[in-house]
Amino acid sequence: MGLKRLASFERMVTPVIIRVLFWIGVVISILSGLGVVIGGIITAIDEGFVYFLVALVGGPVVIFLGILSVRIYAELLILAFRINETLTDIKVLLEKQA
C-alpha cells in the first residue's frame, strides 16, 4: 500500500527531505559559529583583545541567525506542501458530498 501511494504521488517525500536539510543547516550554523569563535580567539592572540570580544559576541550571533534563517526557509517550503495537503483533503470531502 505504501509503495503504491508513493508511486502515484499521493504521498510527498519532499517534506521529509526538507526536514533532513533543516538539521544539516542547523549543524552547519553551529559549526560556523564555533569557527567564528575559534578564529576570533586565534586572531586575538596576535591582534588584541577586541577580536576576542568580537569572537565571543559574533559566534553566538552567527549560530542564532543561521538557525533562524534555516528554520524560516524550511517553514516556507513546508508551507507549500501543507497547503497542498489541505486542498487535497478539501477536494476529497467535496467529492464525497457530490
C-alpha positions in Angstrom: 0.0 0.0 0.0 2.8 2.5 0.9 4.7 1.9 -2.3 1.5 2.3 -4.4 0.8 5.7 -2.7 4.4 6.7 -3.2 4.4 5.7 -6.9 1.1 7.5 -7.6 2.4 10.7 -5.9 -0.3 10.7 -3.2 2.4 10.9 -0.6 5.1 13.6 -0.8 8.7 12.8 0.1 10.0 16.3 -0.2 8.8 17.4 3.3 11.0 14.6 4.8 13.9 15.8 2.7 13.3 19.4 3.8 13.4 18.3 7.5 16.8 16.5 6.9 18.2 19.6 5.2 17.0 21.7 8.1 19.0 19.6 10.5 22.0 19.7 8.2 21.6 23.5 8.2 21.5 23.6 12.0 24.7 21.7 12.2 26.4 23.9 9.6 25.2 27.0 11.6 26.7 25.7 14.8 30.0 24.8 13.2 30.1 28.2 11.6 29.5 29.9 14.9 32.2 27.8 16.5 34.5 28.7 13.7 33.9 32.4 14.3 34.7 31.9 18.0 37.9 29.9 17.4 39.0 32.1 14.6 38.5 35.2 16.7 40.4 33.7 19.6 43.3 32.8 17.3 43.3 36.3 15.8 43.0 37.9 19.3 46.3 36.3 20.3 48.2 38.3 17.6 45.9 41.4 17.2 44.4 42.2 20.5 41.5 42.0 22.9 38.9 43.5 20.6 39.0 40.4 18.4 38.4 38.2 21.4 35.2 40.2 22.2 34.1 40.1 18.6 34.5 36.3 18.7 32.6 35.9 21.9 29.7 38.0 20.6 29.9 37.1 16.9 29.9 33.3 17.3 26.6 33.1 19.1 25.1 35.7 16.8 26.1 33.6 13.7 24.6 30.4 15.4 21.4 32.2 16.2 20.9 33.9 12.9 21.9 30.8 11.0 19.5 28.6 12.7 16.7 31.2 12.5 17.2 31.7 8.7 17.3 27.9 8.0 14.2 27.5 10.1 12.3 30.2 8.3 13.3 28.9 4.9 12.3 25.3 5.8 8.9 26.5 7.1 8.2 28.4 3.9 9.0 25.3 1.9 6.9 23.1 4.2 4.0 25.6 4.0 3.6 24.9 0.3 3.2 21.2 1.0 0.8 21.8 3.8 -1.4 23.9 1.6 -1.4 21.1 -1.0 -2.4 18.6 1.6 -5.2 20.8 2.9 -6.5 21.4 -0.6 -6.4 17.7 -1.3 -8.4 17.0 1.9 -11.0 19.6 0.8 -11.2 18.0 -2.7 -11.8 14.6 -1.2 -14.5 15.9 1.1 -16.2 17.7 -1.8 -16.1 14.6 -3.9 -17.7 12.6 -1.1 -20.5 15.1 -0.8 -21.3 15.1 -4.5 
